[in-house]
């Protein structure tokens, strides 16, 4: 597994590719309000959610039924101080 320190980190979703659901893990150096954004290759926002992230490792689950789109999508986790983006693949 990953070594988790006190640094911000965004992990690759698992499973990936996914058919039904996938889990995204991220690490926060301190508790913060977090925005999760999912968008397509053209940059169109498909989902945006704000949540409370706690210090340490956090997990958020995404369900394929919430997306009409399949194929390559991007997900981004942002706080006031940090942001990171990774790719994921939805298959149906």
PDB file of N, CA, C and O in Angstrom, chain B, residues numbered from 101:
ATOM      1  N   UNK B 101       0.825  -1.204   0.000  1.00  0.00           N
ATOM      2  CA  UNK B 101       0.000   0.000   0.000  1.00  0.00           C
ATOM      3  C   UNK B 101       0.859   1.254   0.000  1.00  0.00           C
ATOM      4  O   UNK B 101       2.088   1.187   0.043  1.00  0.00           O
ATOM      5  N   UNK B 102       0.195   2.388  -0.049  1.00  0.00           N
ATOM      6  CA  UNK B 102       0.910   3.655  -0.071  1.00  0.00           C
ATOM      7  C   UNK B 102       1.373   4.033   1.329  1.00  0.00           C
ATOM      8  O   UNK B 102       0.740   3.680   2.325  1.00  0.00           O
ATOM      9  N   UNK B 103       2.460   4.739   1.387  1.00  0.00           N
ATOM     10  CA  UNK B 103       2.913   5.297   2.657  1.00  0.00           C
ATOM     11  C   UNK B 103       2.227   6.648   2.811  1.00  0.00           C
ATOM     12  O   UNK B 103       2.372   7.523   1.957  1.00  0.00           O
ATOM     13  N   UNK B 104       1.490   6.818   3.884  1.00  0.00           N
ATOM     14  CA  UNK B 104       0.726   8.042   4.090  1.00  0.00           C
ATOM     15  C   UNK B 104       1.426   8.909   5.116  1.00  0.00           C
ATOM     16  O   UNK B 104       1.547   8.537   6.283  1.00  0.00           O
ATOM     17  N   UNK B 105       1.885  10.063   4.675  1.00  0.00           N
ATOM     18  CA  UNK B 105       2.491  11.003   5.599  1.00  0.00           C
ATOM     19  C   UNK B 105       1.522  12.126   5.887  1.00  0.00           C
ATOM     20  O   UNK B 105       0.311  11.907   5.912  1.00  0.00           O
ATOM     21  N   UNK B 106       2.028  13.311   6.103  1.00  0.00           N
ATOM     22  CA  UNK B 106       1.176  14.448   6.386  1.00  0.00           C
ATOM     23  C   UNK B 106       0.967  15.319   5.153  1.00  0.00           C
ATOM     24  O   UNK B 106       0.495  16.451   5.255  1.00  0.00           O
ATOM     25  N   UNK B 107       1.322  14.782   3.988  1.00  0.00           N
ATOM     26  CA  UNK B 107       1.207  15.569   2.765  1.00  0.00           C
ATOM     27  C   UNK B 107      -0.119  15.286   2.073  1.00  0.00           C
ATOM     28  O   UNK B 107      -0.694  14.206   2.211  1.00  0.00           O
ATOM     29  N   UNK B 108      -0.590  16.274   1.329  1.00  0.00           N
ATOM     30  CA  UNK B 108      -1.766  16.079   0.496  1.00  0.00           C
ATOM     31  C   UNK B 108      -1.462  15.034  -0.570  1.00  0.00           C
ATOM     32  O   UNK B 108      -0.376  15.034  -1.150  1.00  0.00           O
ATOM     33  N   UNK B 109      -2.410  14.150  -0.828  1.00  0.00           N
ATOM     34  CA  UNK B 109      -2.232  13.159  -1.893  1.00  0.00           C
ATOM     35  C   UNK B 109      -3.586  12.747  -2.432  1.00  0.00           C
ATOM     36  O   UNK B 109      -4.569  12.676  -1.694  1.00  0.00           O
ATOM     37  N   UNK B 110      -3.626  12.476  -3.723  1.00  0.00           N
ATOM     38  CA  UNK B 110      -4.817  11.920  -4.359  1.00  0.00           C
ATOM     39  C   UNK B 110      -4.423  10.585  -4.960  1.00  0.00           C
ATOM     40  O   UNK B 110      -3.437  10.495  -5.692  1.00  0.00           O
ATOM     41  N   UNK B 111      -5.194   9.539  -4.653  1.00  0.00           N
ATOM     42  CA  UNK B 111      -4.863   8.200  -5.129  1.00  0.00           C
ATOM     43  C   UNK B 111      -5.679   7.864  -6.373  1.00  0.00           C
ATOM     44  O   UNK B 111      -6.725   8.457  -6.636  1.00  0.00           O
ATOM     45  N   UNK B 112      -5.171   6.900  -7.125  1.00  0.00           N
ATOM     46  CA  UNK B 112      -5.915   6.382  -8.272  1.00  0.00           C
ATOM     47  C   UNK B 112      -7.157   5.663  -7.743  1.00  0.00           C
ATOM     48  O   UNK B 112      -7.105   4.945  -6.745  1.00  0.00           O
ATOM     49  N   UNK B 113      -8.267   5.877  -8.437  1.00  0.00           N
ATOM     50  CA  UNK B 113      -9.498   5.178  -8.041  1.00  0.00           C
ATOM     51  C   UNK B 113      -9.329   3.674  -8.218  1.00  0.00           C
ATOM     52  O   UNK B 113      -8.591   3.217  -9.090  1.00  0.00           O
ATOM     53  N   UNK B 114     -10.027   2.912  -7.376  1.00  0.00           N
ATOM     54  CA  UNK B 114     -10.042   1.450  -7.508  1.00  0.00           C
ATOM     55  C   UNK B 114     -11.475   0.956  -7.345  1.00  0.00           C
ATOM     56  O   UNK B 114     -12.184   1.461  -6.475  1.00  0.00           O
ATOM     57  N   UNK B 115     -11.926   0.009  -8.129  1.00  0.00           N
ATOM     58  CA  UNK B 115     -11.204  -0.493  -9.305  1.00  0.00           C
ATOM     59  C   UNK B 115     -11.208   0.536 -10.438  1.00  0.00           C
ATOM     60  O   UNK B 115     -12.029   1.453 -10.462  1.00  0.00           O
ATOM     61  N   UNK B 116     -10.297   0.365 -11.351  1.00  0.00           N
ATOM     62  CA  UNK B 116     -10.228   1.212 -12.535  1.00  0.00           C
ATOM     63  C   UNK B 116      -9.676   0.373 -13.682  1.00  0.00           C
ATOM     64  O   UNK B 116      -8.566  -0.146 -13.566  1.00  0.00           O
ATOM     65  N   UNK B 117     -10.404   0.219 -14.779  1.00  0.00           N
ATOM     66  CA  UNK B 117     -11.737   0.762 -15.081  1.00  0.00           C
ATOM     67  C   UNK B 117     -12.809   0.173 -14.156  1.00  0.00           C
ATOM     68  O   UNK B 117     -12.599  -0.858 -13.518  1.00  0.00           O
ATOM     69  N   UNK B 118     -13.957   0.848 -14.100  1.00  0.00           N
ATOM     70  CA  UNK B 118     -15.038   0.327 -13.270  1.00  0.00           C
ATOM     71  C   UNK B 118     -16.349   0.286 -14.042  1.00  0.00           C
ATOM     72  O   UNK B 118     -16.569   1.061 -14.973  1.00  0.00           O
ATOM     73  N   UNK B 119     -17.216  -0.641 -13.629  1.00  0.00           N
ATOM     74  CA  UNK B 119     -18.504  -0.817 -14.279  1.00  0.00           C
ATOM     75  C   UNK B 119     -19.607  -0.215 -13.409  1.00  0.00           C
ATOM     76  O   UNK B 119     -20.460   0.519 -13.908  1.00  0.00           O
ATOM     77  N   UNK B 120     -19.592  -0.525 -12.105  1.00  0.00           N
ATOM     78  CA  UNK B 120     -20.678  -0.080 -11.238  1.00  0.00           C
ATOM     79  C   UNK B 120     -20.261   1.023 -10.281  1.00  0.00           C
ATOM     80  O   UNK B 120     -20.887   2.082 -10.228  1.00  0.00           O
ATOM     81  N   UNK B 121     -19.199   0.768  -9.526  1.00  0.00           N
ATOM     82  CA  UNK B 121     -18.774   1.750  -8.527  1.00  0.00           C
ATOM     83  C   UNK B 121     -17.264   1.710  -8.388  1.00  0.00           C
ATOM     84  O   UNK B 121     -16.619   0.706  -8.691  1.00  0.00           O
ATOM     85  N   UNK B 122     -16.716   2.821  -7.925  1.00  0.00           N
ATOM     86  CA  UNK B 122     -15.276   2.914  -7.706  1.00  0.00           C
ATOM     87  C   UNK B 122     -15.027   3.786  -6.486  1.00  0.00           C
ATOM     88  O   UNK B 122     -15.862   4.618  -6.131  1.00  0.00           O
ATOM     89  N   UNK B 123     -13.891   3.599  -5.850  1.00  0.00           N
ATOM     90  CA  UNK B 123     -13.547   4.366  -4.649  1.00  0.00           C
ATOM     91  C   UNK B 123     -12.311   5.211  -4.908  1.00  0.00           C
ATOM     92  O   UNK B 123     -11.308   4.729  -5.435  1.00  0.00           O
ATOM     93  N   UNK B 124     -12.401   6.475  -4.530  1.00  0.00           N
ATOM     94  CA  UNK B 124     -11.290   7.412  -4.635  1.00  0.00           C
ATOM     95  C   UNK B 124     -10.791   7.699  -3.227  1.00  0.00           C
ATOM     96  O   UNK B 124     -11.571   8.038  -2.337  1.00  0.00           O
ATOM     97  N   UNK B 125      -9.500   7.561  -3.037  1.00  0.00           N
ATOM     98  CA  UNK B 125      -8.900   7.872  -1.739  1.00  0.00           C
ATOM     99  C   UNK B 125      -8.033   9.112  -1.847  1.00  0.00           C
ATOM    100  O   UNK B 125      -7.370   9.332  -2.861  1.00  0.00           O
ATOM    101  N   UNK B 126      -8.042   9.919  -0.799  1.00  0.00           N
ATOM    102  CA  UNK B 126      -7.158  11.079  -0.763  1.00  0.00           C
ATOM    103  C   UNK B 126      -6.738  11.359   0.674  1.00  0.00           C
ATOM    104  O   UNK B 126      -7.412  10.968   1.627  1.00  0.00           O
ATOM    105  N   UNK B 127      -5.611  12.043   0.802  1.00  0.00           N
ATOM    106  CA  UNK B 127      -5.047  12.349   2.123  1.00  0.00           C
ATOM    107  C   UNK B 127      -4.999  13.857   2.302  1.00  0.00           C
ATOM    108  O   UNK B 127      -4.569  14.584   1.407  1.00  0.00           O
ATOM    109  N   UNK B 128      -5.439  14.319   3.454  1.00  0.00           N
ATOM    110  CA  UNK B 128      -5.362  15.740   3.787  1.00  0.00           C
ATOM    111  C   UNK B 128      -4.433  15.944   4.981  1.00  0.00           C
ATOM    112  O   UNK B 128      -4.496  15.188   5.951  1.00  0.00           O
ATOM    113  N   UNK B 129      -3.573  16.957   4.916  1.00  0.00           N
ATOM    114  CA  UNK B 129      -2.715  17.271   6.058  1.00  0.00           C
ATOM    115  C   UNK B 129      -3.513  17.845   7.225  1.00  0.00           C
ATOM    116  O   UNK B 129      -3.075  17.777   8.374  1.00  0.00           O
ATOM    117  N   UNK B 130      -4.684  18.412   6.930  1.00  0.00           N
ATOM    118  CA  UNK B 130      -5.578  18.871   8.000  1.00  0.00           C
ATOM    119  C   UNK B 130      -7.006  18.810   7.482  1.00  0.00           C
ATOM    120  O   UNK B 130      -7.235  18.758   6.274  1.00  0.00           O
ATOM    121  N   UNK B 131      -7.960  18.816   8.397  1.00  0.00           N
ATOM    122  CA  UNK B 131      -9.368  18.809   7.993  1.00  0.00           C
ATOM    123  C   UNK B 131      -9.660  20.030   7.133  1.00  0.00           C
ATOM    124  O   UNK B 131      -9.157  21.123   7.393  1.00  0.00           O
ATOM    125  N   UNK B 132     -10.481  19.828   6.105  1.00  0.00           N
ATOM    126  CA  UNK B 132     -10.774  20.923   5.188  1.00  0.00           C
ATOM    127  C   UNK B 132     -12.026  20.606   4.401  1.00  0.00           C
ATOM    128  O   UNK B 132     -12.411  19.445   4.264  1.00  0.00           O
ATOM    129  N   UNK B 133     -12.663  21.648   3.884  1.00  0.00           N
ATOM    130  CA  UNK B 133     -13.752  21.459   2.947  1.00  0.00           C
ATOM    131  C   UNK B 133     -13.139  21.048   1.608  1.00  0.00           C
ATOM    132  O   UNK B 133     -12.179  21.659   1.138  1.00  0.00           O
ATOM    133  N   UNK B 134     -13.698  20.022   1.013  1.00  0.00           N
ATOM    134  CA  UNK B 134     -13.144  19.426  -0.192  1.00  0.00           C
ATOM    135  C   UNK B 134     -14.182  19.478  -1.304  1.00  0.00           C
ATOM    136  O   UNK B 134     -15.355  19.174  -1.086  1.00  0.00           O
ATOM    137  N   UNK B 135     -13.743  19.865  -2.493  1.00  0.00           N
ATOM    138  CA  UNK B 135     -14.618  19.796  -3.657  1.00  0.00           C
ATOM    139  C   UNK B 135     -14.148  18.675  -4.569  1.00  0.00           C
ATOM    140  O   UNK B 135     -12.988  18.633  -4.980  1.00  0.00           O
ATOM    141  N   UNK B 136     -15.062  17.772  -4.878  1.00  0.00           N
ATOM    142  CA  UNK B 136     -14.796  16.712  -5.844  1.00  0.00           C
ATOM    143  C   UNK B 136     -15.494  17.094  -7.142  1.00  0.00           C
ATOM    144  O   UNK B 136     -16.698  17.349  -7.150  1.00  0.00           O
ATOM    145  N   UNK B 137     -14.746  17.135  -8.232  1.00  0.00           N
ATOM    146  CA  UNK B 137     -15.327  17.430  -9.538  1.00  0.00           C
ATOM    147  C   UNK B 137     -14.974  16.312 -10.504  1.00  0.00           C
ATOM    148  O   UNK B 137     -13.826  15.875 -10.579  1.00  0.00           O
ATOM    149  N   UNK B 138     -15.979  15.858 -11.242  1.00  0.00           N
ATOM    150  CA  UNK B 138     -15.746  14.869 -12.292  1.00  0.00           C
ATOM    151  C   UNK B 138     -16.092  15.543 -13.613  1.00  0.00           C
ATOM    152  O   UNK B 138     -17.152  16.154 -13.745  1.00  0.00           O
ATOM    153  N   UNK B 139     -15.203  15.434 -14.581  1.00  0.00           N
ATOM    154  CA  UNK B 139     -15.486  16.053 -15.870  1.00  0.00           C
ATOM    155  C   UNK B 139     -14.977  15.185 -17.008  1.00  0.00           C
ATOM    156  O   UNK B 139     -14.158  14.286 -16.816  1.00  0.00           O
ATOM    157  N   UNK B 140     -15.489  15.482 -18.210  1.00  0.00           N
ATOM    158  CA  UNK B 140     -15.132  14.668 -19.365  1.00  0.00           C
ATOM    159  C   UNK B 140     -13.910  15.239 -20.064  1.00  0.00           C
ATOM    160  O   UNK B 140     -13.340  16.242 -19.633  1.00  0.00           O
ATOM    161  N   UNK B 141     -13.520  14.588 -21.144  1.00  0.00           N
ATOM    162  CA  UNK B 141     -12.298  14.959 -21.860  1.00  0.00           C
ATOM    163  C   UNK B 141     -12.335  16.396 -22.370  1.00  0.00           C
ATOM    164  O   UNK B 141     -11.292  17.030 -22.527  1.00  0.00           O
ATOM    165  N   UNK B 142     -13.537  16.909 -22.627  1.00  0.00           N
ATOM    166  CA  UNK B 142     -13.653  18.272 -23.159  1.00  0.00           C
ATOM    167  C   UNK B 142     -13.735  19.314 -22.040  1.00  0.00           C
ATOM    168  O   UNK B 142     -13.836  20.512 -22.306  1.00  0.00           O
ATOM    169  N   UNK B 143     -13.691  18.845 -20.777  1.00  0.00           N
ATOM    170  CA  UNK B 143     -13.709  19.771 -19.658  1.00  0.00           C
ATOM    171  C   UNK B 143     -15.098  20.076 -19.126  1.00  0.00           C
ATOM    172  O   UNK B 143     -15.249  20.916 -18.240  1.00  0.00           O
ATOM    173  N   UNK B 144     -16.118  19.403 -19.655  1.00  0.00           N
ATOM    174  CA  UNK B 144     -17.487  19.626 -19.184  1.00  0.00           C
ATOM    175  C   UNK B 144     -17.679  18.952 -17.826  1.00  0.00           C
ATOM    176  O   UNK B 144     -17.358  17.776 -17.659  1.00  0.00           O
ATOM    177  N   UNK B 145     -18.200  19.701 -16.867  1.00  0.00           N
ATOM    178  CA  UNK B 145     -18.384  19.161 -15.518  1.00  0.00           C
ATOM    179  C   UNK B 145     -19.593  18.231 -15.493  1.00  0.00           C
ATOM    180  O   UNK B 145     -20.695  18.617 -15.882  1.00  0.00           O
ATOM    181  N   UNK B 146     -19.375  17.006 -15.033  1.00  0.00           N
ATOM    182  CA  UNK B 146     -20.430  15.996 -14.963  1.00  0.00           C
ATOM    183  C   UNK B 146     -20.983  15.877 -13.555  1.00  0.00           C
ATOM    184  O   UNK B 146     -22.152  15.547 -13.358  1.00  0.00           O
ATOM    185  N   UNK B 147     -20.132  16.150 -12.580  1.00  0.00           N
ATOM    186  CA  UNK B 147     -20.570  16.058 -11.186  1.00  0.00           C
ATOM    187  C   UNK B 147     -19.662  16.944 -10.361  1.00  0.00           C
ATOM    188  O   UNK B 147     -18.456  17.013 -10.599  1.00  0.00           O
ATOM    189  N   UNK B 148     -20.252  17.622  -9.390  1.00  0.00           N
ATOM    190  CA  UNK B 148     -19.461  18.416  -8.462  1.00  0.00           C
ATOM    191  C   UNK B 148     -20.092  18.269  -7.085  1.00  0.00           C
ATOM    192  O   UNK B 148     -21.302  18.429  -6.931  1.00  0.00           O
ATOM    193  N   UNK B 149     -19.286  17.970  -6.105  1.00  0.00           N
ATOM    194  CA  UNK B 149     -19.794  17.766  -4.751  1.00  0.00           C
ATOM    195  C   UNK B 149     -18.823  18.376  -3.749  1.00  0.00           C
ATOM    196  O   UNK B 149     -17.605  18.299  -3.906  1.00  0.00           O
ATOM    197  N   UNK B 150     -19.392  18.980  -2.723  1.00  0.00           N
ATOM    198  CA  UNK B 150     -18.580  19.541  -1.638  1.00  0.00           C
ATOM    199  C   UNK B 150     -18.770  18.670  -0.405  1.00  0.00           C
ATOM    200  O   UNK B 150     -19.893  18.302  -0.063  1.00  0.00           O
ATOM    201  N   UNK B 151     -17.673  18.344   0.255  1.00  0.00           N
ATOM    202  CA  UNK B 151     -17.748  17.500   1.452  1.00  0.00           C
ATOM    203  C   UNK B 151     -16.716  17.940   2.470  1.00  0.00           C
ATOM    204  O   UNK B 151     -15.791  18.694   2.167  1.00  0.00           O
ATOM    205  N   UNK B 152     -16.897  17.456   3.667  1.00  0.00           N
ATOM    206  CA  UNK B 152     -15.925  17.723   4.727  1.00  0.00           C
ATOM    207  C   UNK B 152     -14.891  16.609   4.713  1.00  0.00           C
ATOM    208  O   UNK B 152     -15.221  15.441   4.921  1.00  0.00           O
ATOM    209  N   UNK B 153     -13.648  16.973   4.469  1.00  0.00           N
ATOM    210  CA  UNK B 153     -12.570  15.991   4.516  1.00  0.00           C
ATOM    211  C   UNK B 153     -11.883  16.078   5.861  1.00  0.00           C
ATOM    212  O   UNK B 153     -11.697  17.167   6.404  1.00  0.00           O
ATOM    213  N   UNK B 154     -11.505  14.928   6.398  1.00  0.00           N
ATOM    214  CA  UNK B 154     -10.822  14.950   7.687  1.00  0.00           C
ATOM    215  C   UNK B 154      -9.328  14.722   7.497  1.00  0.00           C
ATOM    216  O   UNK B 154      -8.889  14.193   6.476  1.00  0.00           O
ATOM    217  N   UNK B 155      -8.565  15.130   8.493  1.00  0.00           N
ATOM    218  CA  UNK B 155      -7.114  14.943   8.441  1.00  0.00           C
ATOM    219  C   UNK B 155      -6.809  13.458   8.297  1.00  0.00           C
ATOM    220  O   UNK B 155      -7.412  12.619   8.966  1.00  0.00           O
ATOM    221  N   UNK B 156      -5.865  13.145   7.415  1.00  0.00           N
ATOM    222  CA  UNK B 156      -5.545  11.748   7.165  1.00  0.00           C
ATOM    223  C   UNK B 156      -6.231  11.272   5.901  1.00  0.00           C
ATOM    224  O   UNK B 156      -6.513  12.054   4.994  1.00  0.00           O
ATOM    225  N   UNK B 157      -6.495   9.976   5.857  1.00  0.00           N
ATOM    226  CA  UNK B 157      -7.016   9.396   4.621  1.00  0.00           C
ATOM    227  C   UNK B 157      -8.548   9.451   4.586  1.00  0.00           C
ATOM    228  O   UNK B 157      -9.216   9.195   5.587  1.00  0.00           O
ATOM    229  N   UNK B 158      -9.075   9.784   3.437  1.00  0.00           N
ATOM    230  CA  UNK B 158     -10.516   9.875   3.207  1.00  0.00           C
ATOM    231  C   UNK B 158     -10.859   9.050   1.972  1.00  0.00           C
ATOM    232  O   UNK B 158     -10.030   8.859   1.082  1.00  0.00           O
ATOM    233  N   UNK B 159     -12.095   8.569   1.939  1.00  0.00           N
ATOM    234  CA  UNK B 159     -12.561   7.810   0.781  1.00  0.00           C
ATOM    235  C   UNK B 159     -13.901   8.351   0.316  1.00  0.00           C
ATOM    236  O   UNK B 159     -14.745   8.734   1.126  1.00  0.00           O
ATOM    237  N   UNK B 160     -14.083   8.379  -0.978  1.00  0.00           N
ATOM    238  CA  UNK B 160     -15.377   8.756  -1.543  1.00  0.00           C
ATOM    239  C   UNK B 160     -15.704   7.763  -2.650  1.00  0.00           C
ATOM    240  O   UNK B 160     -14.839   7.389  -3.442  1.00  0.00           O
ATOM    241  N   UNK B 161     -16.971   7.340  -2.693  1.00  0.00           N
ATOM    242  CA  UNK B 161     -17.385   6.352  -3.684  1.00  0.00           C
ATOM    243  C   UNK B 161     -18.160   7.041  -4.800  1.00  0.00           C
ATOM    244  O   UNK B 161     -18.995   7.911  -4.551  1.00  0.00           O
ATOM    245  N   UNK B 162     -17.872   6.641  -6.023  1.00  0.00           N
ATOM    246  CA  UNK B 162     -18.612   7.131  -7.182  1.00  0.00           C
ATOM    247  C   UNK B 162     -19.342   5.966  -7.829  1.00  0.00           C
ATOM    248  O   UNK B 162     -18.820   4.853  -7.896  1.00  0.00           O
ATOM    249  N   UNK B 163     -20.557   6.230  -8.306  1.00  0.00           N
ATOM    250  CA  UNK B 163     -21.363   5.196  -8.957  1.00  0.00           C
ATOM    251  C   UNK B 163     -21.527   5.515 -10.432  1.00  0.00           C
ATOM    252  O   UNK B 163     -21.852   6.642 -10.806  1.00  0.00           O
ATOM    253  N   UNK B 164     -21.299   4.509 -11.265  1.00  0.00           N
ATOM    254  CA  UNK B 164     -21.371   4.699 -12.717  1.00  0.00           C
ATOM    255  C   UNK B 164     -22.767   5.143 -13.150  1.00  0.00           C
ATOM    256  O   UNK B 164     -22.910   5.842 -14.153  1.00  0.00           O
ATOM    257  N   UNK B 165     -23.799   4.742 -12.399  1.00  0.00           N
ATOM    258  CA  UNK B 165     -25.165   5.119 -12.801  1.00  0.00           C
ATOM    259  C   UNK B 165     -25.371   6.634 -12.778  1.00  0.00           C
ATOM    260  O   UNK B 165     -26.322   7.135 -13.378  1.00  0.00           O
ATOM    261  N   UNK B 166     -24.495   7.364 -12.095  1.00  0.00           N
ATOM    262  CA  UNK B 166     -24.597   8.825 -12.062  1.00  0.00           C
ATOM    263  C   UNK B 166     -24.029   9.480 -13.315  1.00  0.00           C
ATOM    264  O   UNK B 166     -24.141  10.694 -13.485  1.00  0.00           O
ATOM    265  N   UNK B 167     -23.422   8.689 -14.191  1.00  0.00           N
ATOM    266  CA  UNK B 167     -22.823   9.234 -15.407  1.00  0.00           C
ATOM    267  C   UNK B 167     -23.423   8.561 -16.634  1.00  0.00           C
ATOM    268  O   UNK B 167     -23.480   7.334 -16.716  1.00  0.00           O
ATOM    269  N   UNK B 168     -23.864   9.367 -17.578  1.00  0.00           N
ATOM    270  CA  UNK B 168     -24.312   8.818 -18.858  1.00  0.00           C
ATOM    271  C   UNK B 168     -23.076   8.412 -19.650  1.00  0.00           C
ATOM    272  O   UNK B 168     -23.089   7.450 -20.418  1.00  0.00           O
ATOM    273  N   UNK B 169     -22.008   9.178 -19.438  1.00  0.00           N
ATOM    274  CA  UNK B 169     -20.788   9.024 -20.221  1.00  0.00           C
ATOM    275  C   UNK B 169     -20.051   7.743 -19.861  1.00  0.00           C
ATOM    276  O   UNK B 169     -20.095   7.276 -18.723  1.00  0.00           O
ATOM    277  N   UNK B 170     -19.382   7.194 -20.848  1.00  0.00           N
ATOM    278  CA  UNK B 170     -18.452   6.098 -20.584  1.00  0.00           C
ATOM    279  C   UNK B 170     -17.098   6.503 -21.148  1.00  0.00           C
ATOM    280  O   UNK B 170     -16.963   7.521 -21.827  1.00  0.00           O
ATOM    281  N   UNK B 171     -16.105   5.681 -20.849  1.00  0.00           N
ATOM    282  CA  UNK B 171     -14.767   5.977 -21.337  1.00  0.00           C
ATOM    283  C   UNK B 171     -13.982   6.776 -20.318  1.00  0.00           C
ATOM    284  O   UNK B 171     -14.212   6.669 -19.113  1.00  0.00           O
ATOM    285  N   UNK B 172     -13.054   7.579 -20.814  1.00  0.00           N
ATOM    286  CA  UNK B 172     -12.133   8.303 -19.953  1.00  0.00           C
ATOM    287  C   UNK B 172     -12.768   9.553 -19.362  1.00  0.00           C
ATOM    288  O   UNK B 172     -13.290  10.402 -20.085  1.00  0.00           O
ATOM    289  N   UNK B 173     -12.716   9.653 -18.053  1.00  0.00           N
ATOM    290  CA  UNK B 173     -13.167  10.851 -17.344  1.00  0.00           C
ATOM    291  C   UNK B 173     -12.028  11.309 -16.439  1.00  0.00           C
ATOM    292  O   UNK B 173     -11.094  10.555 -16.163  1.00  0.00           O
ATOM    293  N   UNK B 174     -12.121  12.544 -15.986  1.00  0.00           N
ATOM    294  CA  UNK B 174     -11.162  13.066 -15.015  1.00  0.00           C
ATOM    295  C   UNK B 174     -11.866  13.297 -13.685  1.00  0.00           C
ATOM    296  O   UNK B 174     -13.049  13.633 -13.655  1.00  0.00           O
ATOM    297  N   UNK B 175     -11.147  13.118 -12.598  1.00  0.00           N
ATOM    298  CA  UNK B 175     -11.677  13.534 -11.298  1.00  0.00           C
ATOM    299  C   UNK B 175     -10.646  14.419 -10.615  1.00  0.00           C
ATOM    300  O   UNK B 175      -9.439  14.190 -10.701  1.00  0.00           O
ATOM    301  N   UNK B 176     -11.163  15.443  -9.929  1.00  0.00           N
ATOM    302  CA  UNK B 176     -10.284  16.400  -9.253  1.00  0.00           C
ATOM    303  C   UNK B 176     -10.747  16.574  -7.820  1.00  0.00           C
ATOM    304  O   UNK B 176     -11.940  16.702  -7.544  1.00  0.00           O
ATOM    305  N   UNK B 177      -9.788  16.576  -6.921  1.00  0.00           N
ATOM    306  CA  UNK B 177     -10.035  16.883  -5.507  1.00  0.00           C
ATOM    307  C   UNK B 177      -9.342  18.214  -5.227  1.00  0.00           C
ATOM    308  O   UNK B 177      -8.162  18.391  -5.530  1.00  0.00           O
ATOM    309  N   UNK B 178     -10.091  19.137  -4.649  1.00  0.00           N
ATOM    310  CA  UNK B 178      -9.547  20.472  -4.362  1.00  0.00           C
ATOM    311  C   UNK B 178      -9.902  20.917  -2.952  1.00  0.00           C
ATOM    312  O   UNK B 178     -11.010  20.683  -2.470  1.00  0.00           O
ATOM    313  N   UNK B 179      -8.937  21.565  -2.298  1.00  0.00           N
ATOM    314  CA  UNK B 179      -9.224  22.322  -1.089  1.00  0.00           C
ATOM    315  C   UNK B 179      -8.722  23.740  -1.352  1.00  0.00           C
ATOM    316  O   UNK B 179      -8.263  24.047  -2.452  1.00  0.00           O
ATOM    317  N   UNK B 180      -8.810  24.589  -0.353  1.00  0.00           N
ATOM    318  CA  UNK B 180      -8.295  25.946  -0.521  1.00  0.00           C
ATOM    319  C   UNK B 180      -6.810  25.924  -0.879  1.00  0.00           C
ATOM    320  O   UNK B 180      -6.333  26.771  -1.635  1.00  0.00           O
ATOM    321  N   UNK B 181      -6.088  24.955  -0.335  1.00  0.00           N
ATOM    322  CA  UNK B 181      -4.628  24.944  -0.470  1.00  0.00           C
ATOM    323  C   UNK B 181      -4.084  23.954  -1.492  1.00  0.00           C
ATOM    324  O   UNK B 181      -2.953  24.102  -1.953  1.00  0.00           O
ATOM    325  N   UNK B 182      -4.872  22.951  -1.848  1.00  0.00           N
ATOM    326  CA  UNK B 182      -4.344  21.862  -2.663  1.00  0.00           C
ATOM    327  C   UNK B 182      -5.318  21.497  -3.761  1.00  0.00           C
ATOM    328  O   UNK B 182      -6.521  21.734  -3.655  1.00  0.00           O
ATOM    329  N   UNK B 183      -4.771  20.912  -4.824  1.00  0.00           N
ATOM    330  CA  UNK B 183      -5.636  20.334  -5.832  1.00  0.00           C
ATOM    331  C   UNK B 183      -4.855  19.300  -6.626  1.00  0.00           C
ATOM    332  O   UNK B 183      -3.654  19.455  -6.850  1.00  0.00           O
ATOM    333  N   UNK B 184      -5.541  18.240  -7.053  1.00  0.00           N
ATOM    334  CA  UNK B 184      -4.910  17.212  -7.861  1.00  0.00           C
ATOM    335  C   UNK B 184      -5.971  16.579  -8.743  1.00  0.00           C
ATOM    336  O   UNK B 184      -7.146  16.525  -8.381  1.00  0.00           O
ATOM    337  N   UNK B 185      -5.548  16.104  -9.894  1.00  0.00           N
ATOM    338  CA  UNK B 185      -6.464  15.518 -10.877  1.00  0.00           C
ATOM    339  C   UNK B 185      -5.906  14.186 -11.348  1.00  0.00           C
ATOM    340  O   UNK B 185      -4.700  14.045 -11.552  1.00  0.00           O
ATOM    341  N   UNK B 186      -6.794  13.205 -11.520  1.00  0.00           N
ATOM    342  CA  UNK B 186      -6.403  11.922 -12.114  1.00  0.00           C
ATOM    343  C   UNK B 186      -7.477  11.491 -13.107  1.00  0.00           C
ATOM    344  O   UNK B 186      -8.583  12.031 -13.139  1.00  0.00           O
ATOM    345  N   UNK B 187      -7.110  10.494 -13.917  1.00  0.00           N
ATOM    346  CA  UNK B 187      -8.035   9.950 -14.903  1.00  0.00           C
ATOM    347  C   UNK B 187      -8.655   8.674 -14.392  1.00  0.00           C
ATOM    348  O   UNK B 187      -8.039   7.942 -13.617  1.00  0.00           O
ATOM    349  N   UNK B 188      -9.890   8.401 -14.828  1.00  0.00           N
ATOM    350  CA  UNK B 188     -10.519   7.122 -14.544  1.00  0.00           C
ATOM    351  C   UNK B 188     -11.324   6.701 -15.772  1.00  0.00           C
ATOM    352  O   UNK B 188     -11.642   7.520 -16.634  1.00  0.00           O
ATOM    353  N   UNK B 189     -11.639   5.433 -15.832  1.00  0.00           N
ATOM    354  CA  UNK B 189     -12.365   4.908 -16.989  1.00  0.00           C
ATOM    355  C   UNK B 189     -13.637   4.217 -16.544  1.00  0.00           C
ATOM    356  O   UNK B 189     -13.617   3.337 -15.683  1.00  0.00           O
ATOM    357  N   UNK B 190     -14.747   4.629 -17.146  1.00  0.00           N
ATOM    358  CA  UNK B 190     -16.049   4.013 -16.885  1.00  0.00           C
ATOM    359  C   UNK B 190     -16.380   3.114 -18.066  1.00  0.00           C
ATOM    360  O   UNK B 190     -16.338   3.554 -19.215  1.00  0.00           O
ATOM    361  N   UNK B 191     -16.709   1.866 -17.790  1.00  0.00           N
ATOM    362  CA  UNK B 191     -17.129   0.959 -18.852  1.00  0.00           C
ATOM    363  C   UNK B 191     -18.522   0.434 -18.528  1.00  0.00           C
ATOM    364  O   UNK B 191     -18.872   0.249 -17.362  1.00  0.00           O
ATOM    365  N   UNK B 192     -19.312   0.198 -19.570  1.00  0.00           N
ATOM    366  CA  UNK B 192     -20.676  -0.308 -19.333  1.00  0.00           C
ATOM    367  C   UNK B 192     -20.966  -1.492 -20.223  1.00  0.00           C
ATOM    368  O   UNK B 192     -22.061  -2.052 -20.167  1.00  0.00           O
TER     369      UNK B 192
END
